[in-house]
Amino acid sequence: MSKILFVCLGNICRSPLAEGIMLHLNNKHNLKLEIDSAGTSNYHIGDSPDDRTISNALKNGINLSFLKARQFTLNDFDYFDHIFVMDKNNLNHVLSLTKNEIHKNKVSLFLNSVYPNKNLEVPDPYYGIEKDFETVFQLVYKACEDFIRIKKLV
C-alpha cells in the first residue's frame, strides 16, 4: 500500500483538497492508498479546510468537511512513501528538514509527479476569488487522476 502525504502552508486550501480528491479516487477505483495532508505552518492546527475550499469541492462532488489541519512533522518522512508539496516555498521548507537522501527522495512538487521536471506549482487560492478555487480544484483533480494512471494503480 502506498502512503501519500500532500503538503501546503496552512493545510486549509490546497493540501486538504488534494487529500479529499485522492480519497475520493481511492474509493472510486478501490485502490489501496493511505492518504493524508499537512501544513508546514502551525497557523490552522485542528481547523477545517477553508470554507471556500469546502464549498467548491462540494460543488464538484467531494466532501472535505471532515478533514482537520495538522502540521507536518519529522515522523512524516519515515511514514509516507510520497510527500507531495504544492509550491516551491513549502518544498524548500520540507527539504530543509530532511536528514538523509531517503527522506529527500520522497519529497517533490506535486505537479512534478505528472509534469516531470517542469517545477509547476499549485497556485494558492487563499487570497483569490471563487474562480481561483475552481481552477485549483480542476488542476488538482486532473493531477490526482494522472498520478493514479501514471503509477498504474488502476
Secondary structure, DSSP 8 states (H G I E B T S, - for coil): -EEEEEEESSSSSHHHHHHHHHHHHHHHTT--EEEEEEESSSTTTT----HHHHHHHHHTT---TT----B--THHHHH-SEEEESSHHHHHHHHHT--SHHHHHHEEEGGGGTSTT--------TTS-HHHHHHHHHHHHHHHHHHHHHTT--
